[in-house]
Each structure stands twice: as structure tokens, then as C-alpha cells.
Amino acid sequence: MSNGRVSLKKIVKRHGAFTALHGIDLDIEPGEFFALLGPSGSGKTTTLRIVAGLEEASEGRVFLDSTDITNTEPGDRDVAMVFQSYALYPHMNVRQNIAFPMRMVGMPKGEIDAAVQDAAKKVHIEHLLDRKPGQLSGGQQQRCALARAIVRKPRLFLLDEPLSNLDAKLRLETRGELKKLQRSLGVTTIYVTHDQEEAMTIADRMAVFMDGQIVQVGSPKFVFDNPATADVANFIGSPPMNLIPASYADGRIRIGAHELQTSCRVGGERNVIAGIRPSSVRIGPSGIPARIDLIENLGDALLLDLSLDQMTIRARTGTEVTSREGESVFFSADPTAVHLFDAVTRVRIND
């Protein structure tokens, strides 16, 4: 069996006058759990469907282990896909649903039975093999779809928002199991999601999509710590980064009449967007004055909405903060935690 290295070269997708993908370049390593992350309509599912062969690229090439599969039929790509809807056959029981891909390629019955049993065991539904999909919960249907995808040991595993139909608790549990399953199979996995927390916890690396383009690729930690643009910063993190219009000169940032220190050193004076993660905002005896508009208690932390010159700045603090809604406080941030983005291009300014 081959490794499952995927390369997309200058993939363009047009629908009439509308361009859905603007020249996508991406390399995914063998055995990687790779997330395509972005808001609705950003091009991530279209990219996945082009890899699967379910949509044709208008321009560009798709390679799987150095073989050009751009014009290869979906059934000949050795790729398995799990859809958001699970796409199970309602008239077949779980056993028949899982066996279906192997029956299609004429595998002997004895081999099919053993493979079905093995796949069902891996996703913990071996006790449900005689049930029909209509008798299963959403989580069980999802496991059945996963078992059907992994049963023939494909080179590539494609998952399109596979957890979005599950409730919050089940989504958390299944997320962890999915990661373990992928590790045990060692199969290259491409995972589409609009949920940044899901991508952050599950992926080895990810590509952030915005408006049909990839704006950043990296490990979840790298993208979180070094967002390439203000839009990435605003999309990743819960709650997202505060983006504050400001001006910069000599290592100091001016926000209205107030000053904030930054460790960034860039030449000249310029208008910037100062980015501060809510967890980096410090409430203390000195700093920039603001009023607390709202306090949300998360149990282990507090989320504060601070009002400053018609702007809302969000702070995530420990539960030891005793201030109340309506009170005035001071906030500051460690200079190393202040990110700078160009005010016009919104691209990150590195020292």
C-alpha cells in the first residue's frame, strides 16, 4: 500500500463567472491528520471534493503519491469519504452497509465478514451489526459511516464536517476517538471543519481558508501564536483575538489617548491593528481605563466585556477578579503578547 502523500498544484474552480478556488497549492504528508478550516463558503469542501474526484478542477493538478489523479474516476482513487449526512443505505443493516464497498469490488465473502467485524470493533459498534440505520442514534450512524470508510484500508481518508450533526457532548467524545482511530490506522486524513476548536484539537497541521484562498498553513499552535492576517486572528481562538485600531511609533502603540507597550520593533510611524488575545488582557491597578459592560462566568474563568471609546475589548481572567458590571477598571497586556497587523492590508507585521 502506498503512503498517501497529497499534492494540490494551482487548483482553480470556477462556477460560471464565480471563482470558488483561486489557485490552491497544498502538500499533505503521509499519515498526517490535516484539517481544512474556514468559514462557510471559503472553499474547503470544494477542495476536498476535488481530491475525492467528485468535482473537477477548472485548472490545476491533483497528485496522490506522485501519481497525477486529476482525471481519475473517484472509484479508482483508493480514497474513502465520510459525508456530513453519513449517506447510509436505510434498507441495509449495519453489517451490509459496512460491507458494501468490498462487495462492489468482488471480495470473497469470508474476507468481507472478517474485515467488517474488524472495522466495527475499531469504532465500537460490533454489537449493532444487525440493526438498520433508522434504529441507530446519530453517533452510532456516524460510527457506521466511519467503519464503512476504513473497512477497505484506503490510502486516503476524507472527512467532511463529520461531527456537525452530533450534540456537543458526543462531539467532544467522538473527536478524541477519531484522533485515536486515525493514529492506529496511520492513514492520511483530510478533515473539513468550520469549527476552529475542532481543528485545533484534532489536527497535526491545518490550512486556513478565506474567500477561496489558503491564507495560512501550519500546526494549530503555530497558527494560534502567529496568525498571518487579522482575519485569521479573528477566526481562531475562543473568544477570538481583540483587534484594535491604533498607531505605532518607537515600540509604543497609541489607542486613542492611551498608550500600550509592544515588543514588536518596526521602522517608522504607521497605522496598525493591535491584536491582543482575551487571555493576554490583564486587569490591574494601572493601564488603560475601561468600563466593565458584561461579566460571563464560565465556572473556571470569567469573560469580561470592557468598553473603551465605543469599542468592546474582551478579557478572559481567573475567577479572582472581584470587579462588577458597570465598574471602571484598568487593563494592560504583556508587550510580547501584542500582535501588530497592517491597518490597510491586515497582514501581520513581523519585527
N, C-alpha and C positions, 0 to 999 in steps of 0.2 A: 504494500500500500504506500502511496506517495505521501509527502509531508503535509500538503495543504497550505502552501505559500500563495498568497493572492496579491496580484498587482493590477491596479487600475491606472491606465495611461490616458490622460487628457479626455476623460469621458464627458461628452456633451449630450444632453437630452432636450429636445425641443418638442413642444406640443403646439403645432401651428406657429403662431407668432410669439408664443410664450416659451422662454427658455427655463427649464426646470433645473438643469445642472450646467454650470459654466466651467467645463474643463477640470474635472476631478482627477487628481493624482493621489494615489494612496498605495502603500505597501504594508501588508499584514503578514506577520511572521508565522511559521508553522507552530501549531499548538497554542497560539495566542487566544486569549479571550478579549475580543476587540469590540468596543461599543461605538456605534454611530449615534451621536447625541445632538439634539437640536429641537427647536420649537416646531410646531405643526407647520407643514408646508415648506420646510427648509431643504428637502431633497434626500433625506436619509433613507426613507423606504424605497424611493425610486432607485437609489444606488444599490440597495440590497436586491431588488427585483432584477436589476441588470446583471448582477453577479449570478443570480439564480437562473437567468435566461428567460424570465417571464416577461421582460420588456427588452426591446432592442435599443442600444445606444444610437443616437444620431451621428455621433463621431466618437473616435477613440477605440481602445482595445482593452480586453479583459484577459488576464493570464492566470492560470492555475498551475503551479509548479512548472513555470516556464513554457507551458503549452498555451497557445492562443485559443481561447474557447469563445471568442466574441460571437461566432456564428454557430456554435454547437447547440444542439437541441437541449432543453432543460433535463430530459431524462438521461442524456449521455454525459452529464457534467459531474456525476458522482457527488451530488450536493443534496442535503436534506433540509427541508424548511418547515418551521413551525409558525403558523399564522396566528394573528390576534384572535381569530374566530375558532381556532383549533381544527376546523374543517374535518370533523369525524363523520363517518358514514352511519346514519342513525339506524339503518336496518341491520347492521352487523354488530356483533358483540365486541367486547374489548379485544379478545384474542384474535378475531378476524380482522379488526381494524389494524392491529399491530402487524399482523402477518401480511397485510395487503401488498406492501412494496416488494416483498420477497416472492409472493405468488406471481406478481407481474413479470418477474424475471425468471420464472420457472424453476425455482429452487426446490429440491426434493422435500417431501412432507416431513420426514424425520428431522432434517436440519432446521426447517422452519419452526417446528414445535419447540426445539431446544433453544433456538435464538429468541423466540417470543418469550419463553419462560425467563430467560436471562435478562432481556430488556425490561420486562415487567418488574423483575426483582430489583433492578437498579433504581427504579423510580417508585418502589414500594406499592405496586398495585397488583401483585401476584394473586391476591385473594379476590380480585374483581374481574377476572378474565371472562366470566360467563355473563356479565351484565351488559346491557345495551347503554349507549351514551346517555340516553334520556333518564337512566336510573342513577347517573353519577352526579356528584357536586361539581361546581366549576373547577375546583382544584384537582379533582380526580380526572376530569376531562382533559385538563391541561397536561397531567402526567401521562395520560394515554397518548396524547399527541406527541409528547417528548419520546415516549417508548417507540412509537412508530417511526420517528425520525432517526433514532440511534440504532434501530434493530439491524440495519444492514451495514453498519460501520462506515458511514460516508467519509469522504476526505474533508468535507466542509459542512458545518452545521450553521444554518441561518435562522435567526430568531427575530420575528417582527413583533415588537411590543407584547411578548408572550404572557406577561403578568398583569396587563392592564385591566383584565376583566375580573381579577380576584380582589377580595376585600383586603384592607390594609394589613391585618394580622397575617393572613395567609400569604400575602405578597412578600412580607419580610421573611417568613419561614422558607418559602419556595426559592427566594433569591439565594439564600445560603446553600440550599440543596443543589440548585442549578450550578453554582460555582464548584461545589464538590464533585458533581457529576462530570462536569467538563474536565476537571483536573484528572479524574480517574480514567476518562476516555482518552485524554490527550489530543482531542480533535480540535482543529482550528475552528473558532466560533466567532461569528459576526452577529452582534446583538443591537437591534434598533430600539431606542427608547427616547422619550421626551422628558423622562424623569431623571434630573441630574443626580439625585441622591442614589438612584439605582445604578447609574453608570459609575459613579464614584466608588461604590462599594464592591461592584462585581467585576469591573474591567481591569485588565493589565495595562492597556492603553486605550485611548479614545480619540475620535475625531469629532470636533465641534462644528456642526453645520449651521450656516446662517444664509438665507436667501440663495440657495443653490450653490454655495461655495463652502469649502472647508476653510475655516478661519484659524484653526489651531489643532495640532496633533501632539499628544504626549501622555504621560502617565496621569491618572487623576490628580495625584498630589502636585505634579509639576504645573498642570493647568490651573489648579486652585491657587497655588502660590504665585504663579506668574501669568495671569491672564493676558493674552496677546492684544485684546482690544477692550474698550469699555463695555461693549455689548456682551462679550464672553464673561467679563467680571460680573455683569448684571444678571447673567443667566445661571451662573454656577455659585453655589453656596445657598444655604437656607437659614435665615433670610439672606438675600443677595448683598453684594458689596454696596456701600453708600457711595454715590458718585456726586461730587460736589464741585460746581463751577468755581474756579479760583484763578489767581495769578501767581506766577512763580518768579522769584529773584533771589539769587545767592543762598540757596538752601532753605529759604523761607517761603511758605505758602500763605497768601492773603485770601481769606474768605470774608468778603465784605470788609468790615472794620477790624477783623480779628486775624491773628497770626497763628500758624501751626508749623512746627519744625518737620523737615523731612531729611532722610539720609541720602536721597537722590541728589546728584550734582549734575546739572546740565547747564550748557552755556546760555548766557543772555537772559533777558526777561521775556516771558511769554505767558499767554493764557493757557490754562491747563484744566483738566478734570482731576481732582484729587479723589483717589479711591481708598476707602477705609472699610475693612470688614467689620460687621457689627461686633464680633468677638474681640476686635482690637480697640474698640472705643472704651476709654477709661472714664469713669465718673469719679471726681475727686474734689479737693479743696480749691484747685486753681485750673485755669484753662479757658476755654471759650464758653461764655454764658449761654444757657439754653433753658427752655421750659419743658417739663415732662407733660406730654399730652395724654399718653396712654401707657399703662403697665400691663403686660400679659405675663401671668405666672405659669411657667412650664413645669413646675414641680422642682426640677433640679437647676433651673435658671430663670432669669427674668428677661423679657424682651421689652425694651423701653422705646417709645417714640418720642424723640426730642425735637422741639420746634426751634428753628433758628432762621430768622429772616425769611419767613414763608416757606422754608424748606423743612422736610422731615428727615432726621438722621436717626437711624435705628442702632440701638446698642443691645448687645447680649451680655448680661452681667450675672454674677453669682447672686444667690438669694439674700446675701448680707446687706444689699443696698436697702436703706430704710426710707428713702425719699418717697413722697406720694405724688399722685397725679396733680398737676397744677403748680407744683413747687418749681423754684428755679434751682438749677444745678450748674456745675462746670464740667465740661468734657475735654479730653485730650486723647492723644494716641502716641504710642512709641514711634519715633521718627522712622524706624526701619519698617514699620507696618503701613506706611503711607505710600500708595502706588500713584504714579503720575501717568496720565493719558493726554495726548494732544487734543486741544479743545476743538479743532476742526476735523482732523482725520479720525479721532477717537482711538488711535493706535497707541500702544504702550510706549512710554518714553523710558528707555534704559539709560543708565548712567553712561 
